[in-house]
Amino acid sequence: MVSRLALTTTNGEVLSQMIGNFGLGISLAFPVSQVYFLTKPIDDLSEPKFKSKFGYFFSDVRNISKTSLAYSLVYMVRRFMFVAVSAWGDEIVIF
């Protein structure tokens, strides 16, 4: 029987858990926000009110089409798949 220690045993482990939770939150929040922006009409993305609030997300992106806006989302999903395969690839049974 393997005993599991709680992550709250030392300050370093608490900080490690906080940083991990923050990273997980950012990793989940950014793609969700990108999907939200992709569901909005393209004309709404060029309004001054929207640009003043969320303009830093799209400062280097041309708002011509949804595919140009989806580039960062596709790139992030692709990177996540590479990390998932390298982290858990040995547990995946293909044949």
C-alpha positions in Angstrom: 0.0 0.0 0.0 1.4 3.4 -1.0 0.8 6.3 1.3 0.3 9.7 -0.2 1.5 12.8 1.5 -0.6 15.9 1.5 0.8 18.7 -0.6 0.6 21.0 2.4 3.5 19.5 4.2 6.1 22.3 3.4 6.0 25.8 2.1 7.8 24.8 -1.1 5.1 22.3 -1.9 2.3 24.8 -1.2 4.0 27.4 -3.5 4.5 24.7 -6.2 0.8 23.8 -6.0 -0.2 27.5 -6.3 2.0 28.0 -9.3 0.7 24.8 -10.9 -2.9 25.9 -10.3 -2.2 29.3 -11.8 -0.6 27.8 -14.9 -3.5 25.4 -15.3 -5.9 28.3 -15.0 -4.2 30.3 -17.6 -3.8 27.3 -19.9 -7.6 26.8 -19.7 -8.7 30.5 -19.7 -6.9 31.6 -22.8 -8.4 29.0 -25.2 -11.8 29.5 -23.7 -11.5 33.3 -24.3 -10.3 32.6 -27.9 -13.4 30.5 -28.6 -15.6 33.3 -27.1 -14.0 35.8 -29.5 -14.4 33.5 -32.4 -18.1 33.2 -31.8 -18.6 37.0 -32.0 -19.4 38.5 -35.4 -16.3 39.9 -37.1 -17.8 43.4 -37.2 -18.0 43.5 -33.4 -14.3 43.0 -33.1 -13.5 46.3 -34.8 -15.7 48.4 -32.6 -13.9 51.0 -30.4 -15.5 49.8 -27.2 -14.3 46.2 -27.9 -10.9 47.4 -29.0 -10.4 49.4 -25.8 -11.3 46.5 -23.7 -9.7 43.5 -25.5 -7.4 45.2 -28.1 -4.2 43.7 -26.6 -5.4 40.2 -27.5 -5.6 41.2 -31.2 -2.9 43.8 -31.5 -0.9 41.9 -34.1 -3.7 40.0 -35.7 -5.6 41.1 -38.8 -9.3 41.0 -38.3 -10.1 40.0 -41.9 -11.3 36.5 -41.3 -12.1 34.0 -38.6 -9.2 31.8 -39.7 -6.6 34.5 -39.0 -8.2 35.0 -35.5 -8.2 31.2 -34.9 -4.5 30.9 -35.6 -3.4 31.3 -31.9 -6.1 28.9 -30.8 -5.0 26.2 -33.3 -1.4 26.7 -32.4 -2.1 26.3 -28.7 -4.2 23.2 -29.2 -1.5 21.7 -31.3 1.2 22.5 -28.7 -1.0 20.9 -26.0 -1.4 17.8 -28.1 2.4 17.5 -28.4 2.9 17.9 -24.6 0.1 15.4 -23.9 1.7 12.8 -26.2 5.1 13.3 -24.7 3.8 13.2 -21.1 1.2 10.4 -21.4 2.1 8.8 -24.7 3.5 5.6 -23.1 0.0 5.0 -21.5 -1.8 5.2 -24.8 -2.3 1.8 -26.4 -2.5 2.1 -30.2 -2.2 -1.5 -31.2 
